[in-house]
């Protein structure tokens, strides 16, 4: 998490190329994003404990049940938060700032992120399951490749002078999606070793 937060400093290098009003809009959207991240990350952390304890008890049925319950809970959370944020984005942004450009930027960013929160939720659950099985090093490296490496490469390629700020927004879901795909590939490769 510290490395991903550190990589966000490099994302802000691109954000700061835009007007102060657009930067303010991005700041508002990232605050809302952090609020949504809390329950999603909590599901992933819960999976570490659930999988670790039931792995020790050799209770594979409970692990599978816990994974599916967590998937459904995270999808429900995504829908609830998604509807509120997607529909209420202009009002949420207006709480922080009433400038039209700020609100437009914040709304555009929130509308870009909301459809992909389910991907972030699945990534967190998959990370939790792998950590619960004692696999933490490779998932950390794979997550860094997706969340930092691929996102930074994307931003480097598309964020040319005069680029639309919305191109920057797509770097976030791209990082989530690429990390999730890489984690899924890793989990499929080692799945026989994960069976209880």
Secondary structure, 3 states (H helix, E strand, C coil): CHHHHHHHHHHHHHHCCCCHHHHHHHHHHHHHHHHHHHHHHHHHHHHHHHHHHHHHCCCHHHHHHHHHHHHHHHHHHHHHHHHHHHHHHHHHHHHHCCCHHHHHHHHHHHHHHHCCHHHHHHHHHHHHHHHHCCCCHHHHHHHHHHHHHHHHHHHHHHCCCCCCHHHHHHHHHHHHHHHHHHHHHHHHHCHHHHCC
